[in-house]
Amino acid sequence: MPIKTEPKIKSWQYVLSFIWETAKIIIISLAIIIPIRYFLFQPFFVRGASMEPNFENGEYLIIDEISYRLHEPERGDVVVFKYPKYPSQYYIKRVVALPNEIIKIEDGEVTIFNKENPAGFILDESYLSEGNEFTSGNLEISLSEDDYFVLGDNRKASSDSRKWGLLPRKYIVGRAWLRAWPFDRIGIVLD
C-alpha cells in the first residue's frame, strides 16, 4: 500500500499563514486590553511626597474607574483626579469631606458638619503617620452638592484643597485599587 504524503507548503504560504495568525492574536489582544485600559482600570505613578507614608513616590497603582460609575466617592477613599487648575495633571489625595457638608480646620483638627451630625464630629484620621496628625490652616468651607474636599496624608508636604480649593466631582477619575509596584508592597489598597 502506497504512503500518502502531504503536499509541501510553499514557504511564502507559511509566512503568510504565520503573519495572519500573529495579526489575529494582536487584534484580539487589543480588543480586550484597550477597553479595559480606557474604561475600567488605569495605571498611575505616584509622584511626590504628599501621600507618604501610605503611598510613596514612584509607586505604581492601578486605578479603579468602575466603582464611581455605580456609587459616589466616600470619606476616606484615596482618589486620583485631574487637578482642577491644570486638568492635564493628575493628583492623588484622600477624600475627607463630602458634598453638602461643612469642613472646619482649626487648631490642627478637622471637624465635619453634616445633616447627621449638625454639631459636628472630629474626623478620625488614624491613617496619618505619627508626627503628621496636625492639619495646618484655619478655614471653614461649605461644600456644594458637587464638591469634595481632599487632603494629602502627608499634611506638611501636600498641595490639596486647603491651598487650591474644592474638588468638583467631574475631575475624579477613580479610586486607588491595587498597588502593583514595588514588589514588597504589592496588594489591594485599603482606605
N, C-alpha and C positions, 0 to 999 in steps of 0.2 A: 504494500500500500504506500503510495507516494505521500510525502510530508508536505503539508501546505505551508508556505512561508508568507509572512505579511509583506505587503509591498513596502519598499523603502520610502520613508517620508523624505521628501527633499528638504535640504537644510533651510531653505528660505521659508518653507511651510512651518517648520519647527520654530523658527524665530518669530514668525507672525503669531503663531499659537501662544508662545511664551509672552509676547507683548500684550496680546489680548487678555490673557489670564491675569497678568500684572495690572493692567488698566482696570479690570473689573474689581480687583481687590482694593485698589486705590479709590475708585469711585464709591464703592460700598462703605469703606472706612470713612471717607469724607462725609458721606450722607449720614453717618451715625455721629461722628465727632463734632461737626460744625454746629448742629442744633444744640447739642449738649453744652458746648463751649459758650455759645452766644445767648442761650435762653435759660439754661438750668444752673450751670456751675461755671465759675470764672476764677482763674488763678490771680493771686495778688501777692506782691512782695511788700513786706513791712519796711518802711524807710523811716529812720529816725528813732528817737527815744521816748516819744510821747506816751507809749503804752507799756513801757518797761515796769516791772519785770515780767508781766503776763505775756507780752508779745515783744520780741526783741528785734532790733534792726537786722535785716537780712533773712528773716523767716519767710517761708513760702506757705501761703494759706490758700485753701480752696473756699471760695465764697458761694454760699447757698443763695441763689436768686429766686428759688421757687417759693419758699416759705412766706415771703411778704406779698405774694400774689393771693395767698389764702387767708392771711391774718396780718394785722399791723405789728410793727416793732413793739417790743415790750421793754419795760425798765430793766436795765442790766444787760440787755443784748449788746454784743460788740458788733458794730455795723461798719461796713465800708460804704463810702458815699463820695459823690463828686463835690469838691469844695465849691460852695456857692459863689465865691468871688471869681474863681477860675475853674470852670467845670471840666477842663481837661486834666486837672489834678485830682487824685484820689486820696482820701484820708481814711484812717481807721480810728474810731472812738467808741466810747460806751454811752448808751442812752441812759440818762438819769431823770429826765422829766418828759412827760408825755403831753399830747395835745390837751388844751383846755385846763392845764394846771398852772400853778404859780410856783416858781422856784425862788428861794431866797438863800443867798450865801452871805453869812455873817459870822465873824469870829471863827472862821475855819470850818464851820458846819454848813451842811447842805440840808435845807428844810423844804419839803414839798407840801403844798396845799392843793387839795382837790375836793371833789364832791363827797367822797367817802371820808375824808379827813379835813374838815373845814378848819380845825385848829392846827393842822399841820403835823407832820412827823419828820423826825431826823432820818435822813437816808442811811440805810445800812450799807456801809462801804467796806465790808470785810475782805473784798478782793484787793484792796490797796495794800501795798507793802509797808512794813514798819518804817516810820520816819517820813512817810509820804501821805499821811492821813489828813493833813491840814490843807484845806482848799482856800487858796488866796482869793482876795477880791471881796467887795461888798456890793451886792446887787440884789434887786428884786425884779423879776420879769414875769409877765403874764404871757402864756403861750396861746396861740390861736388854735383852731381845730385842725390845722395842717402842719404845725411846728413841733419840733423836738429840740431838746437841749442836750448836748453831748459834751462829755469831758474825757480827757485822756487819763489813763490810770497813773501816769507819772505827772502829777499836777504841777510840779515845778518846771517841767520842760514841755508843756503841751500848749499848742495853739488850738483853742477849742471855742465853744460857744461863749465863754467868758470874754474872749477877745474879739471875735468876728460876728457874733450874734446867733440867732436861732437857725436851725437846720430845717428847711422846708422838706416835706415828705418826698417830693418828686426827685430829690437828689440822692436818696438812699438806693444803693444798688443791691445790697443783700447783707446777710449776716455771716460773720466768720464761722465756718463749719468744721473744717479739718486743717490741722497743722501738718503739712507734708514734708517740711524741712526745717531744722536739721533732724537727722535720723533719731537722735536721742530724745527728741521732744515730739515725735510723731503721735498724733492721736486726735480724737474728736475734741473740739473746743467746747468747754463747759463754761457758760456765762457766770 
